[in-house]
Amino acid sequence: MLATTVAAAALATAAGTATAAGSPAGAERARAEAGAREHAHASKAAFAAPLTGATGQVNTPTFSMTAVDRRTGELYLYFPDGTGAFKPRQDIGVTYDFAVTDMDVDNDKDGRDDGTWQVRKDGSLYYTWSKDLQAHTKRIGGGWNIYTKVLSPGNLGGAPEADLLAVDKSGVLWEYLGYPDGRVTKRIRVGEGWNRYTEIAGQGDLTGDGKADVVARDTAGVLWLYQGTGDAKAPFQPRTRVGGGWNAYNRLLSVGDHDGDGKSDLIARNAKGELFRYSGTGDAHAPYRRPVKIGWGFTIYNLL
């Protein structure tokens, strides 16, 4: 129980290891990693194309895909081209191998990235955002290495800001509601048994009701849909089966509306490094269209 309360108290904890706390080497590394986070976020803002045809509140944003070269640790960003494929990769020029996951957020509902949560290998959670044409970063808390999966599918609790989901090592799913400045509330227990899933993905509204949804693949390769409710205390409806055979893929993720139709889409990578897009339909009973191959050679990356 002690271990599972660490992240709940993350906002009250001090910085991580003894090296990070005092040594020149630790301080230099911390500065370099902060600089990498800020440069990455500034690059997203610089390369991202303005949305076309979007008016009013956007329930499914369009984000870039973060790719870290396994061999070198170099960071690359892949931006959607508006037709369901990716533009040529952008070499950001920084090392990013300290990151476990990168989670973009759209807090003002304009369909674009406002900030990025990041979980580091040391268990720290950081938030990076842009203001006055400059990127800024701050540490939110520590202890996030008690979780096996952390993701932000968007707004789960009804407020405009994006929220976080985290699965601990015993399979309990926890929810953290987000504030505009990247801070998070104390965690809320959502349910148990989530360690049956090898992949969990989602970004925005998949089913057409304006609420954020997630999909989860179990160890048998079956994909399940969890429809969002907008209620922070019970953020998902009972799961429904999407289909089998999804263990053909070793990575599932969502960058939101990848093909420009306003619906959340899914990106899947197989063992050969081929990348496929599953376009969302807006129909909970059949949430995805047939897959379309959109790339190859992606085995070299950790896709965050």
NUTORLO-543733 format. One record per residue (C-alpha): residue in three letters; x, y, z. Coordinates in steps of 0.2 Angstrom, whole numbers, plus 5000, padded with zeros to 4 digits. Example, Ala and Ser with C-alpha at 12.3 -4.5 7.8 and 13.67 -1.06 7.14 Angstrom:
residues 2
ala506249785039/ser506849955036/
***
This chain:
residues 304
met500050005000/leu501450125004/ala502150114986/thr500450144978/thr500250304988/val501850384981/ala501050464965/ala499550524975/ala500650624985/ala501750684970/leu501350864972/ala502050864990/thr503650774986/ala505450844983/ala506550804968/gly507150624965/thr508850544968/ala510350604978/thr511350634961/ala509950744955/ala509850834971/gly511550894973/ser512950844961/pro513550954947/ala513350804935/gly511550784940/ala511150964939/glu511950974921/arg510950824916/ala509350894923/arg509651064913/ala509950964897/glu508350864899/ala507351014903/gly508051094887/ala507650944877/arg505850944883/glu505651134879/his506451114862/ala505350974858/his503751064863/ala504251224853/ser504651114838/lys502851044839/ala502151224839/ala503251274825/phe502951124813/ala501151094817/ala499951154803/pro498451264807/leu496851164807/thr495651204792/gly493851204793/ala493751184812/thr492551294821/gly491951304839/gln492451174852/val493551024845/asn493250864854/thr494650774845/pro496250864843/thr497650824830/phe499350794838/ser501050734831/met501850564834/thr503350564845/ala504650434840/val506350404849/asp507750304839/arg508150154850/arg509950154844/thr510350344847/gly509050414858/glu508750544845/leu506950624845/tyr505950634829/leu504150704827/tyr502950644814/phe501550764809/pro499950714801/asp499750784783/gly497850804784/thr497450654773/gly497850514785/ala499650494782/phe501250574790/lys502350714783/pro504150674782/arg504950654799/gln505650804808/asp507350784816/ile507150884832/gly509050874836/val508950824854/thr509150664864/tyr507550604872/asp507950434879/phe507550484896/ala505650484892/val504450344896/thr502950424888/asp502450594880/met500650654881/asp500050804872/val498550904878/asp497251024871/asn496551114885/asp495751254876/lys494851144863/asp495551224848/gly496151054841/arg498051094844/asp499351054857/asp499351174872/gly500551074882/thr501450904885/trp501550794900/gln503050684901/val503450534913/arg505350504914/lys506250344918/asp506650414936/gly504750414939/ser504650604938/leu503150694929/tyr503450854920/tyr502350974911/thr502951084896/trp501951224888/ser502151374877/lys501851554883/asp502451724874/leu503251624860/gln504351524872/ala504251354879/his504251324898/thr504451164909/lys504151114927/arg504150964938/ile502450914943/gly502950764955/gly503850604957/gly503350424960/trp502550384943/asn503650234941/ile502450134951/tyr501350134936/thr501550014921/lys500550124909/val500150314909/leu499150404896/ser498050554893/pro496550524882/gly495850694884/asn494550764896/leu493750624906/gly492950724921/gly491950854912/ala493051004914/pro493951074899/glu495751014904/ala496450854899/asp496650714912/leu497750564916/leu497550384917/ala498750264926/val498850074928/asp499850014943/lys500749854945/ser499249764953/gly498149814938/val497149954947/leu496650104935/trp496850274943/glu496250444936/tyr497050614939/leu496050764934/gly497150894926/tyr497251084930/pro497651214916/asp499451234922/gly499851044921/arg499551004940/val498450864944/thr497250814958/lys497450674970/arg497150514961/ile495350434959/arg495150244959/val494250194943/gly494350004943/glu495349844944/gly495949714932/trp496749824920/asn498349724920/arg497449604908/tyr497849734894/thr499449744885/glu499049904876/ile497850054880/ala497550194868/gly496450344865/gln496450524861/gly494750624860/asp493050564855/leu492950394845/thr491050364846/gly490350534842/asp489550584858/gly490850724863/lys491750624876/ala493450554877/asp493550364875/val494950234876/val495250054868/ala496149924877/arg496949754870/asp496949604881/thr498249464881/ala497149364869/gly497249494856/val495449554858/leu495149744857/trp493949824869/leu493049994869/tyr492850094885/gln491650234881/gly491850394891/thr490450464902/gly491150634907/asp490950584925/ala492550594935/lys491950464947/ala491450334934/pro492350394918/phe491950244907/gln490450134903/pro490549944903/arg491749884890/thr491149824873/arg492049704861/val492849784845/gly493649624838/gly495049494839/gly496749474831/trp497449634837/asn498949544844/ala499649564826/tyr500249734832/asn501649774845/arg501049954847/leu499450044847/leu499250234850/ser498150374845/val498650554839/gly496850604839/asp496050654822/his497350594810/asp496450594794/gly495550764796/asp493750704798/gly493450754816/lys493450574823/ser494850494834/asp495950374824/leu497050234829/ile498850204824/ala499550024824/arg501249954821/asn501649774818/ala503249674821/lys503949714803/gly503849894807/glu502349934796/leu501250064802/phe499350064799/arg497950184802/tyr496250134808/ser495050284804/gly493750314817/thr491850304812/gly490950384826/asp489950224829/ala490250134845/his489649974837/ala490949974824/pro492150104829/tyr493550084815/arg493650064797/arg494749944788/pro496649974791/val497650074778/lys499550054778/ile500350224780/gly502250184783/trp503650054786/gly505250044794/phe504650094811/thr505449954821/ile506950074825/tyr505850184836/asn505050184853/leu503350264849/leu502850374864/
***
